[in-house]
Amino acid sequence: MAQTILHKAETRGHANHGWLNSYHSFSFGSYYNPERMNFGALRVLNDDTVDAGMGFGKHPHDNMEIISIPLEGNLEHEDSMNNVAVIKNGDIQAMSAGTGIYHSEYNQDPNKRVKFLQIWIYPNQRNVEPRYDQLTLNLDDRHNKLQQVLSPNPDDAGVWIHQDAWFNLGKFDAGVSTDYTIHKPGNGVYAFVLSGEVQIDGQAVGTRDALGIWDAEGFTITASTNAEFLLMEVPMSF
């Protein structure tokens, strides 16, 4: 029997630092909720808005897979592996922090804000060599179908990480449906709606809501309105 949990947008943690407005699906920083620590290997899902000309100074990470998905504007990245890059809407970025990295993220535009999703996933290997991956996606490949943007396999579509995880993005017109099949037994899916409303096996999920599904082989997702969403499949135990 499939298990589900609905996280409404308004139940997320919220921190407004002036230059950074962040909504936390799981405990993060000053937001602590013992019932919202993670969804399986998915540890962090932050919905961030960075003001014009502002950003995150250099800070460390280790033993975490870190994924950034820009939604609006351009974010400049610099790290201790000598990577300097700009990520924008349509891109996806992945870092394996492994034995340790430092990085910074800045919105260099003096007039426009940046919106992006910051996602952390527990790895299936500790102390790996740090690595950086970035890819520009074809936005047409998610129109009324699922576009795989992340997997465990370097030879598969999208970026890859050290975890048995698969991410898909969809931009569906109202009334369009698709079936999703879980890739690996023991995995679950955290479905996050970026805009619009969808039905997942009959459960309504609105803008910035999320539905976690596990103990299932798959599910059907139907766009009730024009909708964009992100499906994050991760191991439920790790």
Secondary structure as UniProt FT lines:
FT   STRAND          3..7
FT   HELIX           9..11
FT   STRAND          13..16
FT   STRAND          20..24
FT   TURN            29..30
FT   TURN            34..35
FT   TURN            40..41
FT   STRAND          42..50
FT   TURN            52..53
FT   STRAND          55..61
FT   STRAND          65..72
FT   STRAND          74..79
FT   TURN            80..81
FT   STRAND          84..88
FT   TURN            89..90
FT   STRAND          91..96
FT   TURN            98..99
FT   STRAND          101..106
FT   STRAND          114..121
FT   STRAND          131..136
FT   HELIX           139..142
FT   STRAND          146..151
FT   TURN            154..155
FT   STRAND          159..160
FT   STRAND          166..172
FT   TURN            174..175
FT   STRAND          177..181
FT   TURN            185..186
FT   STRAND          187..195
FT   STRAND          198..200
FT   TURN            201..202
FT   STRAND          203..205
FT   TURN            207..208
FT   STRAND          210..214
FT   STRAND          218..223
FT   STRAND          227..235
//
